[in-house]
Amino acid sequence: MFERMAERAVRPAGLGRRVVARAVDSLVLAAVAAAAAWPLVPAATAHLQAKVDAARVSGRTTTVWLLDGTIAGHLGLVLGAVLVFGILYEALPTARWGRTPGKKLLGVRVLATATLRPPTVGAALRRWLVYAFLGLPGSLWCLVDRPRRRAWHDRAAGTYVAR
């Protein structure tokens, strides 16, 4: 009985608040990705131009692959920076306080469905990774999920977003 009373007291957050909070957090993550990629752009561009120039000089028709070991290494650096920042910005604050800066700004928080407290570090990390891989399609599930409006990343982590 106490669980049901507590559940009613912690209402699911509205979709508008969730979308805006996600947009804020995504903009911050995109800015970090751009900042990590920006210094690598000149080297990657020069590498690709050298490949194209070498193909032209050879005088024969050849395929120039844009993704090779050098470019993959640059992408790996950017992906690594995004992964580390994502853990520090999304997973750890979600586990500690139940919110990211975007969620705090919009007045929503992530709670474990079983305890109505912030999720564990493992659950918060799982929640963020599932969102990172499934993105918008996984998030749209909250449109049909009732009563808590849980998206796939919430279901994977055993969480929901509350107001």
C-alpha positions in Angstrom: 0.0 0.0 0.0 2.8 2.4 0.9 4.4 1.8 -2.5 1.2 2.8 -4.4 0.9 6.0 -2.4 4.5 6.9 -3.1 4.1 6.1 -6.8 1.1 8.5 -7.0 3.1 11.2 -5.3 5.9 10.9 -7.9 4.2 11.6 -11.3 5.8 10.9 -14.6 7.2 14.0 -16.3 5.4 15.5 -19.3 6.7 14.8 -22.7 7.4 18.5 -23.5 9.7 18.8 -20.5 11.5 15.6 -21.3 12.1 16.6 -24.9 13.5 20.0 -24.0 15.7 18.5 -21.3 17.0 16.0 -23.8 17.6 18.7 -26.3 19.7 20.7 -23.8 21.8 17.7 -22.9 22.2 16.7 -26.5 23.4 20.2 -27.5 26.0 20.1 -24.7 27.2 16.6 -25.9 27.2 17.8 -29.5 29.3 20.8 -28.6 31.8 18.5 -26.9 31.9 16.2 -29.9 32.5 19.2 -32.2 35.3 20.6 -29.9 37.0 17.2 -29.9 36.7 16.8 -33.7 37.7 20.4 -34.6 41.4 20.0 -34.1 41.4 16.8 -36.2 39.7 18.3 -39.2 42.7 19.8 -40.9 44.8 16.6 -40.6 41.9 14.5 -41.9 41.2 16.9 -44.8 44.9 16.9 -45.7 45.1 13.1 -45.5 42.0 12.7 -47.8 43.3 15.3 -50.3 46.6 13.5 -50.5 44.8 10.3 -51.3 42.7 12.0 -54.0 45.8 13.7 -55.5 47.7 10.4 -55.6 44.8 8.8 -57.4 44.8 11.6 -60.0 48.5 11.4 -60.5 48.4 7.6 -61.1 46.4 8.3 -64.3 44.1 5.3 -63.9 40.6 4.9 -62.5 40.8 3.9 -58.9 38.6 3.9 -55.9 39.6 6.3 -53.1 38.2 5.1 -49.8 37.3 7.9 -47.5 37.3 5.7 -44.4 40.7 4.2 -43.8 42.9 3.5 -40.7 43.9 7.2 -40.3 40.4 8.5 -40.5 39.1 5.7 -38.3 41.7 6.6 -35.7 40.5 10.3 -35.8 36.9 9.1 -35.4 38.0 6.8 -32.6 39.5 9.7 -30.7 36.3 11.7 -31.1 34.1 8.8 -30.1 36.3 8.2 -27.0 36.0 11.8 -26.0 32.2 11.6 -26.4 32.1 8.4 -24.4 34.1 9.7 -21.5 32.2 13.0 -21.4 28.9 11.1 -21.7 29.7 9.0 -18.7 30.7 12.2 -16.7 27.8 14.3 -17.9 24.9 11.8 -18.2 25.5 8.6 -16.3 27.2 9.7 -13.1 24.9 12.7 -12.4 21.9 10.5 -13.1 23.1 8.0 -10.6 24.1 10.6 -8.0 21.3 13.1 -8.2 18.8 11.5 -10.6 19.3 14.3 -13.1 21.6 15.8 -15.7 22.0 19.6 -16.0 19.3 19.6 -18.7 16.9 17.7 -16.5 17.6 19.9 -13.6 16.9 23.0 -15.7 13.5 21.6 -16.6 12.6 20.2 -13.2 12.6 16.5 -14.0 14.5 13.6 -12.6 15.2 9.9 -13.3 14.1 7.5 -10.6 14.4 3.7 -10.3 11.0 2.2 -10.5 11.6 -0.2 -7.6 12.9 2.3 -5.1 11.7 5.7 -6.3 15.3 6.9 -5.8 18.0 7.8 -8.3 19.2 4.7 -10.2 22.5 2.9 -9.5 25.6 3.7 -11.5 25.1 0.5 -13.5 21.5 1.3 -14.3 22.3 4.9 -15.2 25.1 3.8 -17.5 22.9 1.2 -19.1 20.2 3.8 -19.5 22.6 6.2 -21.3 24.1 3.6 -23.5 20.8 2.2 -24.7 19.7 5.8 -25.4 23.0 6.4 -27.3 22.4 3.4 -29.5 18.7 3.6 -30.0 18.1 7.3 -29.9 14.9 8.7 -31.2 13.2 5.4 -32.2 13.7 4.0 -28.7 12.5 7.3 -27.1 9.3 7.3 -29.1 8.1 4.2 -27.1 7.2 6.6 -24.3 4.3 7.8 -26.4 2.5 4.5 -26.0 3.8 3.3 -22.6 1.4 3.8 -19.8 1.3 4.9 -17.0 4.9 5.9 -16.6 5.7 6.9 -20.2 8.9 4.8 -20.2 11.1 4.8 -23.3 13.3 1.7 -24.1 16.3 3.1 -22.3 14.1 3.5 -19.2 12.9 0.0 -19.5 16.4 -1.4 -19.9 17.5 0.4 -16.8 14.4 -0.1 -14.7 13.8 3.7 -14.5 11.3 6.4 -15.4 11.4 10.2 -15.6 9.4 11.9 -12.9 8.4 15.5 -12.3 
